[in-house]
Amino acid sequence: MTLDDKKRVLREMVLHRRFEERCYQAYIERKIGGFLHLYPGQEACCNGVMEAARPSHDYVITGYRDHIHAIKCGADPKAVMAELYGKATGCSKGRGGSMHIFDVAHRFMGGYALVGGPFPLAAGMAKAIQMKGGDEIAICFLGDAANNQGVFHETLNMSKLWNLPVLFVCENNLYGIGTALDRSTAVHDQYKRVCAYGIESAQCDGQDIDIVYEHAKTAIDYVRSGKGPYFLELMTYRYRGHSMSDSRAYRSREEEEHWKLRDPINILRDRLIAAGELTLEDFQQMERDTDTFIEQDIIAFAEASPEPDVSELEHFVLA
């Protein structure tokens, strides 16, 4: 990435962090209901991978921690927030909520509540690309805990058997809900698990966007060149609990503070300051401008948007 790219991405990461923290506040205010899974701490993962990909060209699918992936793919953050508010202007017309953000126009093919649900769908999209002869790839973001689902192994097997153009990105934040990885999974390094299927794989620091970008570029170039699937594991950490009902009693505050020392936003900020491309005052102004944008544009839009009309209750229902 160029220095201009990095400054742009820093602004985006600040927006993503502030957007999620504002979601937290809106949930406490009971403006957002249902489940809410937040992304702070993992921003370098989605941003690093998608900077190396082709947003709105490549197909992207993920699990239920999905707001930022949608926005990075090109979804309007106002429509995402309206969806969280359950409003008719939301990207799923208020019918999906937090775990079901979609933007098909930008080829963000959705967040899914079922653990492991995106795996076979990503393979299906990759198979369609292969049959049509396009140069797109499918990118499947997944969490470490989903890898114990049987469909994970079935999908990897078929992806390699058919040599599909699909990249699996494991955002390993060390916990599945409240269960530590070493209590649930025999092989801790997730990238090693795919060797049984002959799939190329790598593991890297998921907190440093430069490192994520370089590994993602290698992986994406590999997949796009027709060599088959690739599995990339990003070691990261979520600052908040699994969802809003999670008290985080299963992990120590010392562990949380240790990971915050390697905050992905601060790493990129400090690198730009050291390069003379940014000052601390510039960054603080960026944060203030972002907060203003979120309040005056995103939140204002969501709160002013209408509720879904009861007359449309049966619309978009298959049967």
DARA-V682426 format. One record per run of one state. SS is the DSSP state (A for helix, B for strand, O for the rest). FROM is the first residue (numbers start at 1). LEN is the number of residues. If there is no record, write none. Layout:
{{SS FROM LEN} {SS FROM LEN}}
This chain:
{{O 1 2} {A 3 26} {O 29 14} {A 43 10} {O 53 6} {B 59 4} {O 63 4} {A 67 7} {O 74 3} {A 77 8} {O 85 2} {B 87 1} {O 88 15} {B 103 1} {A 104 3} {O 107 1} {B 108 4} {O 112 5} {A 117 16} {O 133 5} {B 138 6} {A 144 5} {O 149 1} {A 150 12} {O 162 4} {B 166 7} {O 173 2} {B 175 2} {O 177 2} {B 179 2} {A 181 4} {O 185 5} {A 190 8} {O 198 2} {B 200 6} {O 206 3} {A 209 19} {O 228 2} {B 230 6} {O 236 17} {A 253 8} {O 261 3} {A 264 11} {O 275 5} {A 280 25} {O 305 2} {B 307 1} {O 308 2} {A 310 3} {O 313 7}}
